[in-house]
Amino acid sequence: MKKGKSKEARTVETVKKNGRPYANGSEKSITKRARMTEEDVAKLKYCCEKLGKTESDIIRLGIEAIYQQATG
């Protein structure tokens, strides 16, 4: 007879894994799509490379700049 843990001891509990925390504690759960020209995409990629930010970051910065202009 093989010695080892009993069947009860071998059951595995499911544990929620902790992933990478959201930036600034804000979960981004909404996805938007935009149609762009090749020139717009090239400008976006250039900004990403120049500033070392993601496409989403650059778009958020643009939204914030226009929002500040519209409200201020």
All heavy atoms as TSV, in Angstrom:
chain	resi	resn	atom	element	x	y	z
A	1	MET	N	N	0.843	-1.173	0.000
A	1	MET	CA	C	0.000	0.000	0.000
A	1	MET	C	C	0.889	1.237	0.000
A	1	MET	O	O	1.854	1.324	0.733
A	1	MET	CB	C	-0.911	-0.023	1.227
A	1	MET	CG	C	-1.886	1.110	1.249
A	1	MET	SD	S	-2.976	0.955	2.655
A	1	MET	CE	C	-4.498	0.814	1.810
A	2	LYS	N	N	0.527	2.205	-0.828
A	2	LYS	CA	C	1.304	3.420	-0.993
A	2	LYS	C	C	0.987	4.390	0.132
A	2	LYS	O	O	-0.160	4.642	0.445
A	2	LYS	CB	C	0.961	4.041	-2.347
A	2	LYS	CG	C	1.879	5.112	-2.787
A	2	LYS	CD	C	1.509	5.521	-4.201
A	2	LYS	CE	C	2.473	6.550	-4.716
A	2	LYS	NZ	N	2.127	6.995	-6.050
A	3	LYS	N	N	2.051	4.893	0.767
A	3	LYS	CA	C	1.852	5.869	1.835
A	3	LYS	C	C	1.820	7.262	1.243
A	3	LYS	O	O	2.485	7.549	0.268
A	3	LYS	CB	C	2.967	5.777	2.866
A	3	LYS	CG	C	2.920	4.531	3.689
A	3	LYS	CD	C	3.901	4.609	4.812
A	3	LYS	CE	C	3.765	3.375	5.677
A	3	LYS	NZ	N	4.610	3.455	6.841
A	4	GLY	N	N	1.060	8.154	1.847
A	4	GLY	CA	C	0.984	9.528	1.376
A	4	GLY	C	C	-0.172	10.230	2.064
A	4	GLY	O	O	-0.734	9.742	3.048
A	5	LYS	N	N	-0.519	11.332	1.542
A	5	LYS	CA	C	-1.588	12.127	2.136
A	5	LYS	C	C	-2.935	11.491	1.831
A	5	LYS	O	O	-3.121	10.863	0.800
A	5	LYS	CB	C	-1.561	13.556	1.597
A	5	LYS	CG	C	-0.319	14.315	2.003
A	5	LYS	CD	C	-0.388	15.733	1.502
A	5	LYS	CE	C	0.847	16.508	1.930
A	5	LYS	NZ	N	0.814	17.882	1.490
A	6	SER	N	N	-3.859	11.690	2.734
A	6	SER	CA	C	-5.200	11.164	2.505
A	6	SER	C	C	-5.867	11.951	1.389
A	6	SER	O	O	-5.416	13.018	0.985
A	6	SER	CB	C	-6.032	11.282	3.783
A	6	SER	OG	O	-6.268	12.641	4.075
A	7	LYS	N	N	-6.948	11.426	0.883
A	7	LYS	CA	C	-7.675	12.082	-0.203
A	7	LYS	C	C	-8.125	13.480	0.205
A	7	LYS	O	O	-8.056	14.416	-0.578
A	7	LYS	CB	C	-8.871	11.227	-0.597
A	7	LYS	CG	C	-9.601	11.724	-1.806
A	7	LYS	CD	C	-10.687	10.751	-2.208
A	7	LYS	CE	C	-11.368	11.236	-3.466
A	7	LYS	NZ	N	-12.424	10.329	-3.899
A	8	GLU	N	N	-8.535	13.637	1.457
A	8	GLU	CA	C	-8.979	14.933	1.950
A	8	GLU	C	C	-7.838	15.950	1.962
A	8	GLU	O	O	-8.016	17.108	1.669
A	8	GLU	CB	C	-9.587	14.823	3.351
A	8	GLU	CG	C	-10.883	14.038	3.422
A	8	GLU	CD	C	-10.663	12.532	3.426
A	8	GLU	OE1	O	-9.579	12.074	3.852
A	8	GLU	OE2	O	-11.562	11.822	2.974
A	9	ALA	N	N	-6.647	15.510	2.294
A	9	ALA	CA	C	-5.504	16.402	2.384
A	9	ALA	C	C	-5.011	16.819	0.997
A	9	ALA	O	O	-4.350	17.831	0.851
A	9	ALA	CB	C	-4.374	15.741	3.154
A	10	ARG	N	N	-5.356	16.057	-0.029
A	10	ARG	CA	C	-4.901	16.353	-1.374
A	10	ARG	C	C	-5.810	17.325	-2.122
A	10	ARG	O	O	-5.471	17.774	-3.194
A	10	ARG	CB	C	-4.792	15.065	-2.183
A	10	ARG	CG	C	-3.547	14.285	-1.825
A	10	ARG	CD	C	-3.404	13.097	-2.725
A	10	ARG	NE	N	-3.932	11.946	-1.979
A	10	ARG	CZ	C	-4.578	10.930	-2.501
A	10	ARG	NH1	N	-4.789	10.863	-3.780
A	10	ARG	NH2	N	-5.009	9.951	-1.756
A	11	THR	N	N	-6.967	17.626	-1.563
A	11	THR	CA	C	-7.844	18.567	-2.268
A	11	THR	C	C	-7.210	19.942	-2.285
A	11	THR	O	O	-6.567	20.371	-1.332
A	11	THR	CB	C	-9.238	18.641	-1.602
A	11	THR	OG1	O	-9.090	19.052	-0.256
A	11	THR	CG2	C	-9.950	17.320	-1.676
A	12	VAL	N	N	-7.376	20.626	-3.377
A	12	VAL	CA	C	-6.748	21.927	-3.569
A	12	VAL	C	C	-7.807	23.012	-3.430
A	12	VAL	O	O	-8.870	22.939	-4.018
A	12	VAL	CB	C	-6.098	22.019	-4.963
A	12	VAL	CG1	C	-5.486	23.386	-5.189
A	12	VAL	CG2	C	-5.055	20.929	-5.121
A	13	GLU	N	N	-7.490	23.997	-2.617
A	13	GLU	CA	C	-8.396	25.136	-2.476
A	13	GLU	C	C	-8.114	26.112	-3.612
A	13	GLU	O	O	-6.981	26.328	-3.981
A	13	GLU	CB	C	-8.165	25.844	-1.134
A	13	GLU	CG	C	-8.576	25.028	0.057
A	13	GLU	CD	C	-8.384	25.799	1.339
A	13	GLU	OE1	O	-8.556	27.032	1.304
A	13	GLU	OE2	O	-8.060	25.170	2.339
A	14	THR	N	N	-9.188	26.693	-4.139
A	14	THR	CA	C	-8.988	27.707	-5.170
A	14	THR	C	C	-8.787	29.047	-4.491
A	14	THR	O	O	-9.536	29.447	-3.621
A	14	THR	CB	C	-10.194	27.782	-6.127
A	14	THR	OG1	O	-11.362	28.030	-5.368
A	14	THR	CG2	C	-10.355	26.504	-6.909
A	15	VAL	N	N	-7.735	29.710	-4.891
A	15	VAL	CA	C	-7.380	30.996	-4.312
A	15	VAL	C	C	-7.326	32.014	-5.445
A	15	VAL	O	O	-6.739	31.744	-6.490
A	15	VAL	CB	C	-6.006	30.931	-3.602
A	15	VAL	CG1	C	-5.613	32.280	-3.057
A	15	VAL	CG2	C	-6.039	29.875	-2.516
A	16	LYS	N	N	-7.939	33.169	-5.228
A	16	LYS	CA	C	-7.891	34.217	-6.236
A	16	LYS	C	C	-6.468	34.740	-6.322
A	16	LYS	O	O	-5.868	35.115	-5.329
A	16	LYS	CB	C	-8.850	35.353	-5.875
A	16	LYS	CG	C	-8.899	36.426	-6.915
A	16	LYS	CD	C	-9.878	37.506	-6.561
A	16	LYS	CE	C	-9.823	38.586	-7.613
A	16	LYS	NZ	N	-10.650	39.720	-7.306
A	17	LYS	N	N	-5.942	34.754	-7.529
A	17	LYS	CA	C	-4.583	35.246	-7.731
A	17	LYS	C	C	-4.590	36.763	-7.769
A	17	LYS	O	O	-5.481	37.374	-8.333
A	17	LYS	CB	C	-4.012	34.709	-9.037
A	17	LYS	CG	C	-3.802	33.215	-9.017
A	17	LYS	CD	C	-3.192	32.764	-10.305
A	17	LYS	CE	C	-2.981	31.259	-10.275
A	17	LYS	NZ	N	-2.387	30.771	-11.504
A	18	ASN	N	N	-3.591	37.346	-7.172
A	18	ASN	CA	C	-3.440	38.790	-7.219
A	18	ASN	C	C	-2.620	39.145	-8.446
A	18	ASN	O	O	-1.530	38.649	-8.639
A	18	ASN	CB	C	-2.729	39.312	-5.959
A	18	ASN	CG	C	-3.581	39.169	-4.732
A	18	ASN	OD1	O	-4.797	39.247	-4.822
A	18	ASN	ND2	N	-2.958	38.969	-3.590
A	19	GLY	N	N	-3.180	40.025	-9.266
A	19	GLY	CA	C	-2.469	40.465	-10.457
A	19	GLY	C	C	-1.813	41.804	-10.218
A	19	GLY	O	O	-1.732	42.296	-9.091
A	20	ARG	N	N	-1.373	42.376	-11.281
A	20	ARG	CA	C	-0.736	43.683	-11.203
A	20	ARG	C	C	-1.795	44.725	-10.829
A	20	ARG	O	O	-2.870	44.750	-11.407
A	20	ARG	CB	C	-0.130	44.014	-12.564
A	20	ARG	CG	C	0.673	45.264	-12.591
A	20	ARG	CD	C	1.355	45.393	-13.922
A	20	ARG	NE	N	2.113	46.626	-13.952
A	20	ARG	CZ	C	2.827	47.019	-14.960
A	20	ARG	NH1	N	2.894	46.276	-16.042
A	20	ARG	NH2	N	3.489	48.143	-14.919
A	21	PRO	N	N	-1.489	45.589	-9.862
A	21	PRO	CA	C	-2.481	46.589	-9.464
A	21	PRO	C	C	-2.709	47.620	-10.568
A	21	PRO	O	O	-1.836	47.853	-11.405
A	21	PRO	CB	C	-1.867	47.250	-8.231
A	21	PRO	CG	C	-0.422	46.964	-8.318
A	21	PRO	CD	C	-0.263	45.686	-9.097
A	22	TYR	N	N	-3.890	48.204	-10.571
A	22	TYR	CA	C	-4.218	49.225	-11.559
A	22	TYR	C	C	-3.426	50.497	-11.274
A	22	TYR	O	O	-3.203	50.854	-10.127
A	22	TYR	CB	C	-5.712	49.547	-11.531
A	22	TYR	CG	C	-6.566	48.381	-11.943
A	22	TYR	CD1	C	-7.326	47.683	-11.022
A	22	TYR	CD2	C	-6.592	47.961	-13.259
A	22	TYR	CE1	C	-8.102	46.601	-11.399
A	22	TYR	CE2	C	-7.364	46.883	-13.655
A	22	TYR	CZ	C	-8.120	46.216	-12.722
A	22	TYR	OH	O	-8.875	45.150	-13.103
A	23	ALA	N	N	-3.039	51.193	-12.324
A	23	ALA	CA	C	-2.310	52.450	-12.183
A	23	ALA	C	C	-3.190	53.467	-11.473
A	23	ALA	O	O	-4.359	53.626	-11.806
A	23	ALA	CB	C	-1.893	52.972	-13.550
A	24	ASN	N	N	-2.639	54.135	-10.501
A	24	ASN	CA	C	-3.356	55.151	-9.723
A	24	ASN	C	C	-4.625	54.606	-9.079
A	24	ASN	O	O	-5.535	55.365	-8.781
A	24	ASN	CB	C	-3.704	56.370	-10.591
A	24	ASN	CG	C	-2.472	57.012	-11.182
A	24	ASN	OD1	O	-1.419	57.016	-10.549
A	24	ASN	ND2	N	-2.580	57.529	-12.370
A	25	GLY	N	N	-4.723	53.289	-8.937
A	25	GLY	CA	C	-5.879	52.697	-8.278
A	25	GLY	C	C	-7.164	52.770	-9.073
A	25	GLY	O	O	-8.231	52.524	-8.544
A	26	SER	N	N	-7.103	53.103	-10.365
A	26	SER	CA	C	-8.329	53.226	-11.142
A	26	SER	C	C	-8.419	52.119	-12.191
A	26	SER	O	O	-7.573	52.009	-13.062
A	26	SER	CB	C	-8.404	54.595	-11.820
A	26	SER	OG	O	-7.332	54.752	-12.713
A	27	GLU	N	N	-9.456	51.326	-12.065
A	27	GLU	CA	C	-9.677	50.243	-13.010
A	27	GLU	C	C	-10.243	50.820	-14.306
A	27	GLU	O	O	-11.149	51.643	-14.292
A	27	GLU	CB	C	-10.663	49.241	-12.425
A	27	GLU	CG	C	-10.969	48.095	-13.342
A	27	GLU	CD	C	-11.953	47.115	-12.743
A	27	GLU	OE1	O	-12.305	47.264	-11.574
A	27	GLU	OE2	O	-12.365	46.218	-13.485
A	28	LYS	N	N	-9.701	50.382	-15.416
A	28	LYS	CA	C	-10.178	50.842	-16.712
A	28	LYS	C	C	-10.930	49.688	-17.368
A	28	LYS	O	O	-10.327	48.780	-17.913
A	28	LYS	CB	C	-9.006	51.322	-17.562
A	28	LYS	CG	C	-8.376	52.567	-16.982
A	28	LYS	CD	C	-6.997	52.784	-17.525
A	28	LYS	CE	C	-6.321	53.954	-16.876
A	28	LYS	NZ	N	-5.903	53.709	-15.527
A	29	SER	N	N	-12.245	49.739	-17.298
A	29	SER	CA	C	-13.039	48.618	-17.780
A	29	SER	C	C	-13.818	48.938	-19.046
A	29	SER	O	O	-14.529	48.095	-19.553
A	29	SER	CB	C	-14.008	48.174	-16.684
A	29	SER	OG	O	-14.875	49.236	-16.351
A	30	ILE	N	N	-13.695	50.140	-19.575
A	30	ILE	CA	C	-14.424	50.534	-20.772
A	30	ILE	C	C	-13.455	50.613	-21.944
A	30	ILE	O	O	-12.372	51.188	-21.831
A	30	ILE	CB	C	-15.117	51.896	-20.574
A	30	ILE	CG1	C	-16.126	51.799	-19.442
A	30	ILE	CG2	C	-15.795	52.348	-21.864
A	30	ILE	CD1	C	-16.718	53.134	-19.034
A	31	THR	N	N	-13.847	50.035	-23.065
A	31	THR	CA	C	-13.032	50.057	-24.267
A	31	THR	C	C	-13.739	50.886	-25.321
A	31	THR	O	O	-14.922	50.718	-25.549
A	31	THR	CB	C	-12.816	48.626	-24.800
A	31	THR	OG1	O	-12.205	47.848	-23.785
A	31	THR	CG2	C	-11.946	48.620	-26.033
A	32	LYS	N	N	-13.008	51.781	-25.962
A	32	LYS	CA	C	-13.527	52.605	-27.054
A	32	LYS	C	C	-12.719	52.314	-28.300
A	32	LYS	O	O	-11.544	51.963	-28.232
A	32	LYS	CB	C	-13.424	54.103	-26.724
A	32	LYS	CG	C	-14.291	54.542	-25.572
A	32	LYS	CD	C	-15.726	54.513	-25.996
A	32	LYS	CE	C	-16.634	55.037	-24.908
A	32	LYS	NZ	N	-18.024	55.010	-25.303
A	33	ARG	N	N	-13.343	52.481	-29.447
A	33	ARG	CA	C	-12.656	52.296	-30.717
A	33	ARG	C	C	-12.707	53.593	-31.497
A	33	ARG	O	O	-13.649	54.362	-31.374
A	33	ARG	CB	C	-13.337	51.199	-31.539
A	33	ARG	CG	C	-13.196	49.836	-30.921
A	33	ARG	CD	C	-13.947	48.796	-31.687
A	33	ARG	NE	N	-13.808	48.965	-33.139
A	33	ARG	CZ	C	-14.141	48.051	-34.024
A	33	ARG	NH1	N	-14.643	46.922	-33.626
A	33	ARG	NH2	N	-13.999	48.279	-35.302
A	34	ALA	N	N	-11.693	53.826	-32.311
A	34	ALA	CA	C	-11.658	55.035	-33.131
A	34	ALA	C	C	-11.126	54.680	-34.513
A	34	ALA	O	O	-10.211	53.870	-34.645
A	34	ALA	CB	C	-10.776	56.093	-32.481
A	35	ARG	N	N	-11.705	55.302	-35.512
A	35	ARG	CA	C	-11.207	55.141	-36.878
A	35	ARG	C	C	-10.179	56.239	-37.118
A	35	ARG	O	O	-10.420	57.401	-36.820
A	35	ARG	CB	C	-12.357	55.240	-37.864
A	35	ARG	CG	C	-13.356	54.106	-37.710
A	35	ARG	CD	C	-14.554	54.303	-38.609
A	35	ARG	NE	N	-14.177	54.478	-39.998
A	35	ARG	CZ	C	-14.337	53.568	-40.951
A	35	ARG	NH1	N	-14.879	52.416	-40.657
A	35	ARG	NH2	N	-13.959	53.820	-42.191
A	36	MET	N	N	-9.004	55.842	-37.639
A	36	MET	CA	C	-7.923	56.802	-37.856
A	36	MET	C	C	-7.312	56.599	-39.230
A	36	MET	O	O	-7.308	55.484	-39.752
A	36	MET	CB	C	-6.839	56.636	-36.791
A	36	MET	CG	C	-7.275	56.992	-35.394
A	36	MET	SD	S	-5.883	57.052	-34.261
A	36	MET	CE	C	-5.885	55.383	-33.658
A	37	THR	N	N	-6.758	57.686	-39.745
A	37	THR	CA	C	-6.007	57.592	-40.995
A	37	THR	C	C	-4.625	57.033	-40.694
A	37	THR	O	O	-4.192	56.974	-39.533
A	37	THR	CB	C	-5.854	58.984	-41.640
A	37	THR	OG1	O	-5.054	59.797	-40.767
A	37	THR	CG2	C	-7.199	59.650	-41.884
A	38	GLU	N	N	-3.912	56.652	-41.729
A	38	GLU	CA	C	-2.539	56.173	-41.543
A	38	GLU	C	C	-1.673	57.276	-40.958
A	38	GLU	O	O	-0.778	57.006	-40.148
A	38	GLU	CB	C	-1.971	55.675	-42.871
A	38	GLU	CG	C	-2.594	54.367	-43.325
A	38	GLU	CD	C	-1.986	53.843	-44.615
A	38	GLU	OE1	O	-0.824	54.186	-44.914
A	38	GLU	OE2	O	-2.672	53.091	-45.309
A	39	GLU	N	N	-1.947	58.518	-41.333
A	39	GLU	CA	C	-1.196	59.653	-40.798
A	39	GLU	C	C	-1.440	59.809	-39.297
A	39	GLU	O	O	-0.496	60.053	-38.533
A	39	GLU	CB	C	-1.603	60.939	-41.525
A	39	GLU	CG	C	-0.809	62.150	-41.092
A	39	GLU	CD	C	-1.236	63.420	-41.827
A	39	GLU	OE1	O	-2.038	63.351	-42.768
A	39	GLU	OE2	O	-0.737	64.490	-41.421
A	40	ASP	N	N	-2.691	59.640	-38.869
A	40	ASP	CA	C	-3.010	59.713	-37.434
A	40	ASP	C	C	-2.280	58.625	-36.659
A	40	ASP	O	O	-1.730	58.872	-35.583
A	40	ASP	CB	C	-4.520	59.565	-37.192
A	40	ASP	CG	C	-5.319	60.739	-37.709
A	40	ASP	OD1	O	-4.765	61.846	-37.823
A	40	ASP	OD2	O	-6.526	60.539	-37.988
A	41	VAL	N	N	-2.262	57.425	-37.214
A	41	VAL	CA	C	-1.588	56.300	-36.554
A	41	VAL	C	C	-0.088	56.555	-36.474
A	41	VAL	O	O	0.545	56.289	-35.447
A	41	VAL	CB	C	-1.885	54.974	-37.289
A	41	VAL	CG1	C	-1.052	53.833	-36.719
A	41	VAL	CG2	C	-3.362	54.638	-37.197
A	42	ALA	N	N	0.482	57.108	-37.534
A	42	ALA	CA	C	1.921	57.424	-37.534
A	42	ALA	C	C	2.241	58.469	-36.471
A	42	ALA	O	O	3.245	58.350	-35.758
A	42	ALA	CB	C	2.352	57.908	-38.913
A	43	LYS	N	N	1.381	59.481	-36.343
A	43	LYS	CA	C	1.582	60.510	-35.318
A	43	LYS	C	C	1.480	59.908	-33.924
A	43	LYS	O	O	2.279	60.235	-33.031
A	43	LYS	CB	C	0.553	61.628	-35.475
A	43	LYS	CG	C	0.782	62.503	-36.676
A	43	LYS	CD	C	-0.336	63.544	-36.798
A	43	LYS	CE	C	-0.185	64.416	-38.019
A	43	LYS	NZ	N	-1.292	65.380	-38.135
A	44	LEU	N	N	0.512	59.029	-33.738
A	44	LEU	CA	C	0.332	58.376	-32.437
A	44	LEU	C	C	1.560	57.544	-32.076
A	44	LEU	O	O	2.078	57.635	-30.962
A	44	LEU	CB	C	-0.930	57.504	-32.462
A	44	LEU	CG	C	-1.267	56.715	-31.204
A	44	LEU	CD1	C	-1.463	57.636	-30.004
A	44	LEU	CD2	C	-2.516	55.873	-31.432
A	45	LYS	N	N	2.046	56.760	-33.023
A	45	LYS	CA	C	3.233	55.934	-32.775
A	45	LYS	C	C	4.456	56.795	-32.480
A	45	LYS	O	O	5.265	56.473	-31.610
A	45	LYS	CB	C	3.498	54.999	-33.955
A	45	LYS	CG	C	2.500	53.868	-34.031
A	45	LYS	CD	C	2.839	52.894	-35.128
A	45	LYS	CE	C	1.818	51.768	-35.134
A	45	LYS	NZ	N	2.162	50.712	-36.060
A	46	TYR	N	N	4.602	57.907	-33.207
A	46	TYR	CA	C	5.720	58.827	-32.978
A	46	TYR	C	C	5.669	59.359	-31.545
A	46	TYR	O	O	6.688	59.394	-30.846
A	46	TYR	CB	C	5.681	59.980	-33.978
A	46	TYR	CG	C	6.737	61.022	-33.719
A	46	TYR	CD1	C	8.044	60.836	-34.144
A	46	TYR	CD2	C	6.430	62.185	-33.023
A	46	TYR	CE1	C	9.029	61.790	-33.892
A	46	TYR	CE2	C	7.400	63.140	-32.769
A	46	TYR	CZ	C	8.692	62.943	-33.195
A	46	TYR	OH	O	9.655	63.881	-32.945
A	47	CYS	N	N	4.477	59.795	-31.114
A	47	CYS	CA	C	4.318	60.313	-29.744
A	47	CYS	C	C	4.660	59.255	-28.712
A	47	CYS	O	O	5.295	59.543	-27.694
A	47	CYS	CB	C	2.890	60.823	-29.535
A	47	CYS	SG	S	2.495	62.299	-30.489
A	48	CYS	N	N	4.238	58.020	-28.966
A	48	CYS	CA	C	4.536	56.914	-28.043
A	48	CYS	C	C	6.044	56.720	-27.898
A	48	CYS	O	O	6.562	56.593	-26.788
A	48	CYS	CB	C	3.901	55.614	-28.545
A	48	CYS	SG	S	2.114	55.587	-28.477
A	49	GLU	N	N	6.742	56.691	-29.024
A	49	GLU	CA	C	8.188	56.490	-29.007
A	49	GLU	C	C	8.898	57.668	-28.350
A	49	GLU	O	O	9.806	57.482	-27.539
A	49	GLU	CB	C	8.709	56.294	-30.428
A	49	GLU	CG	C	8.253	54.995	-31.058
A	49	GLU	CD	C	8.554	54.918	-32.547
A	49	GLU	OE1	O	9.225	55.824	-33.087
A	49	GLU	OE2	O	8.112	53.935	-33.167
A	50	LYS	N	N	8.485	58.871	-28.683
A	50	LYS	CA	C	9.132	60.083	-28.183
A	50	LYS	C	C	8.939	60.236	-26.677
A	50	LYS	O	O	9.860	60.641	-25.965
A	50	LYS	CB	C	8.558	61.297	-28.918
A	50	LYS	CG	C	9.363	62.533	-28.795
A	50	LYS	CD	C	10.625	62.431	-29.628
A	50	LYS	CE	C	11.315	63.780	-29.684
A	50	LYS	NZ	N	12.616	63.692	-30.275
A	51	LEU	N	N	7.728	59.924	-26.186
A	51	LEU	CA	C	7.414	60.127	-24.767
A	51	LEU	C	C	7.543	58.863	-23.923
A	51	LEU	O	O	7.434	58.915	-22.703
A	51	LEU	CB	C	5.992	60.688	-24.629
A	51	LEU	CG	C	5.750	62.043	-25.300
A	51	LEU	CD1	C	4.282	62.417	-25.200
A	51	LEU	CD2	C	6.631	63.111	-24.684
A	52	GLY	N	N	7.733	57.713	-24.573
A	52	GLY	CA	C	7.854	56.451	-23.840
A	52	GLY	C	C	6.560	56.058	-23.144
A	52	GLY	O	O	6.589	55.516	-22.046
A	53	LYS	N	N	5.442	56.331	-23.781
A	53	LYS	CA	C	4.132	56.025	-23.208
A	53	LYS	C	C	3.367	55.110	-24.154
A	53	LYS	O	O	3.716	54.973	-25.324
A	53	LYS	CB	C	3.339	57.301	-22.964
A	53	LYS	CG	C	3.987	58.220	-21.936
A	53	LYS	CD	C	3.045	59.324	-21.522
A	53	LYS	CE	C	3.655	60.190	-20.449
A	53	LYS	NZ	N	3.676	59.593	-19.151
A	54	THR	N	N	2.300	54.495	-23.639
A	54	THR	CA	C	1.476	53.620	-24.464
A	54	THR	C	C	0.515	54.441	-25.305
A	54	THR	O	O	0.294	55.631	-25.048
A	54	THR	CB	C	0.647	52.658	-23.590
A	54	THR	OG1	O	-0.294	53.416	-22.825
A	54	THR	CG2	C	1.539	51.831	-22.667
A	55	GLU	N	N	-0.073	53.802	-26.305
A	55	GLU	CA	C	-1.070	54.471	-27.138
A	55	GLU	C	C	-2.233	54.968	-26.286
A	55	GLU	O	O	-2.713	56.089	-26.470
A	55	GLU	CB	C	-1.571	53.542	-28.237
A	55	GLU	CG	C	-0.524	53.250	-29.294
A	55	GLU	CD	C	-1.012	52.343	-30.397
A	55	GLU	OE1	O	-2.167	51.857	-30.333
A	55	GLU	OE2	O	-0.246	52.109	-31.344
A	56	SER	N	N	-2.676	54.151	-25.351
A	56	SER	CA	C	-3.772	54.554	-24.471
A	56	SER	C	C	-3.399	55.776	-23.641
A	56	SER	O	O	-4.216	56.682	-23.455
A	56	SER	CB	C	-4.169	53.398	-23.539
A	56	SER	OG	O	-4.701	52.332	-24.285
A	57	ASP	N	N	-2.167	55.802	-23.143
A	57	ASP	CA	C	-1.708	56.962	-22.364
A	57	ASP	C	C	-1.732	58.237	-23.200
A	57	ASP	O	O	-2.172	59.285	-22.733
A	57	ASP	CB	C	-0.286	56.738	-21.833
A	57	ASP	CG	C	-0.208	55.686	-20.746
A	57	ASP	OD1	O	-1.227	55.410	-20.095
A	57	ASP	OD2	O	0.899	55.148	-20.550
A	58	ILE	N	N	-1.256	58.138	-24.445
A	58	ILE	CA	C	-1.220	59.310	-25.321
A	58	ILE	C	C	-2.638	59.797	-25.607
A	58	ILE	O	O	-2.917	61.003	-25.577
A	58	ILE	CB	C	-0.473	58.993	-26.641
A	58	ILE	CG1	C	0.980	58.601	-26.373
A	58	ILE	CG2	C	-0.566	60.154	-27.618
A	58	ILE	CD1	C	1.823	59.669	-25.712
A	59	ILE	N	N	-3.549	58.876	-25.867
A	59	ILE	CA	C	-4.938	59.252	-26.131
A	59	ILE	C	C	-5.555	59.910	-24.902
A	59	ILE	O	O	-6.226	60.942	-25.009
A	59	ILE	CB	C	-5.754	58.023	-26.591
A	59	ILE	CG1	C	-5.255	57.585	-27.975
A	59	ILE	CG2	C	-7.251	58.318	-26.608
A	59	ILE	CD1	C	-5.739	56.227	-28.420
A	60	ARG	N	N	-5.281	59.355	-23.713
A	60	ARG	CA	C	-5.798	59.969	-22.476
A	60	ARG	C	C	-5.239	61.377	-22.278
A	60	ARG	O	O	-5.953	62.282	-21.849
A	60	ARG	CB	C	-5.457	59.102	-21.264
A	60	ARG	CG	C	-6.333	57.892	-21.141
A	60	ARG	CD	C	-6.093	57.184	-19.811
A	60	ARG	NE	N	-6.413	55.790	-19.979
A	60	ARG	CZ	C	-5.537	54.818	-20.193
A	60	ARG	NH1	N	-4.243	55.060	-20.192
A	60	ARG	NH2	N	-5.941	53.585	-20.370
A	61	LEU	N	N	-3.937	61.560	-22.582
A	61	LEU	CA	C	-3.334	62.896	-22.477
A	61	LEU	C	C	-4.015	63.877	-23.430
A	61	LEU	O	O	-4.248	65.033	-23.074
A	61	LEU	CB	C	-1.835	62.830	-22.766
A	61	LEU	CG	C	-0.963	62.187	-21.692
A	61	LEU	CD1	C	0.452	61.962	-22.232
A	61	LEU	CD2	C	-0.931	63.045	-20.448
A	62	GLY	N	N	-4.312	63.415	-24.630
A	62	GLY	CA	C	-5.004	64.257	-25.596
A	62	GLY	C	C	-6.400	64.633	-25.124
A	62	GLY	O	O	-6.819	65.796	-25.245
A	63	ILE	N	N	-7.118	63.689	-24.571
A	63	ILE	CA	C	-8.454	63.964	-24.040
A	63	ILE	C	C	-8.365	64.981	-22.914
A	63	ILE	O	O	-9.152	65.938	-22.859
A	63	ILE	CB	C	-9.133	62.660	-23.560
A	63	ILE	CG1	C	-9.448	61.760	-24.751
A	63	ILE	CG2	C	-10.384	62.963	-22.737
A	63	ILE	CD1	C	-9.859	60.346	-24.371
A	64	GLU	N	N	-7.395	64.803	-22.029
A	64	GLU	CA	C	-7.236	65.734	-20.903
A	64	GLU	C	C	-6.906	67.146	-21.391
A	64	GLU	O	O	-7.431	68.128	-20.878
A	64	GLU	CB	C	-6.151	65.235	-19.942
A	64	GLU	CG	C	-5.979	66.079	-18.701
A	64	GLU	CD	C	-7.208	66.144	-17.802
A	64	GLU	OE1	O	-8.031	65.192	-17.809
A	64	GLU	OE2	O	-7.356	67.155	-17.083
A	65	ALA	N	N	-6.038	67.241	-22.410
A	65	ALA	CA	C	-5.669	68.560	-22.949
A	65	ALA	C	C	-6.884	69.267	-23.549
A	65	ALA	O	O	-7.103	70.463	-23.303
A	65	ALA	CB	C	-4.568	68.401	-23.997
A	66	ILE	N	N	-7.688	68.552	-24.309
A	66	ILE	CA	C	-8.886	69.142	-24.909
A	66	ILE	C	C	-9.909	69.481	-23.832
A	66	ILE	O	O	-10.562	70.537	-23.878
A	66	ILE	CB	C	-9.493	68.194	-25.961
A	66	ILE	CG1	C	-8.518	67.974	-27.104
A	66	ILE	CG2	C	-10.830	68.711	-26.474
A	66	ILE	CD1	C	-8.138	69.241	-27.864
A	67	TYR	N	N	-10.035	68.631	-22.829
A	67	TYR	CA	C	-10.970	68.889	-21.725
A	67	TYR	C	C	-10.587	70.172	-20.979
A	67	TYR	O	O	-11.436	71.009	-20.689
A	67	TYR	CB	C	-10.993	67.694	-20.763
A	67	TYR	CG	C	-11.927	67.878	-19.598
A	67	TYR	CD1	C	-13.295	67.664	-19.761
A	67	TYR	CD2	C	-11.467	68.264	-18.358
A	67	TYR	CE1	C	-14.166	67.848	-18.689
A	67	TYR	CE2	C	-12.316	68.443	-17.289
A	67	TYR	CZ	C	-13.676	68.223	-17.460
A	67	TYR	OH	O	-14.541	68.421	-16.413
A	68	GLN	N	N	-9.289	70.330	-20.703
A	68	GLN	CA	C	-8.809	71.534	-20.013
A	68	GLN	C	C	-9.074	72.773	-20.860
A	68	GLN	O	O	-9.479	73.819	-20.343
A	68	GLN	CB	C	-7.316	71.429	-19.693
A	68	GLN	CG	C	-6.981	70.391	-18.642
A	68	GLN	CD	C	-7.640	70.663	-17.305
A	68	GLN	OE1	O	-7.755	71.817	-16.877
A	68	GLN	NE2	N	-8.100	69.616	-16.648
A	69	GLN	N	N	-8.891	72.655	-22.143
A	69	GLN	CA	C	-9.136	73.767	-23.062
A	69	GLN	C	C	-10.621	74.115	-23.096
A	69	GLN	O	O	-11.003	75.281	-23.107
A	69	GLN	CB	C	-8.653	73.390	-24.463
A	69	GLN	CG	C	-8.680	74.506	-25.463
A	69	GLN	CD	C	-8.136	74.033	-26.804
A	69	GLN	OE1	O	-8.237	72.839	-27.161
A	69	GLN	NE2	N	-7.531	74.938	-27.544
A	70	ALA	N	N	-11.473	73.101	-23.065
A	70	ALA	CA	C	-12.920	73.319	-23.151
A	70	ALA	C	C	-13.504	73.880	-21.861
A	70	ALA	O	O	-14.492	74.617	-21.887
A	70	ALA	CB	C	-13.622	72.014	-23.513
A	71	THR	N	N	-12.887	73.516	-20.730
A	71	THR	CA	C	-13.443	73.950	-19.428
A	71	THR	C	C	-12.727	75.143	-18.824
A	71	THR	O	O	-13.181	75.683	-17.830
A	71	THR	CB	C	-13.405	72.792	-18.411
A	71	THR	OG1	O	-12.058	72.371	-18.229
A	71	THR	CG2	C	-14.272	71.634	-18.870
A	72	GLY	N	N	-11.593	75.490	-19.370
A	72	GLY	CA	C	-10.818	76.529	-18.709
A	72	GLY	C	C	-10.661	77.722	-19.520
A	72	GLY	O	O	-10.486	78.821	-19.401
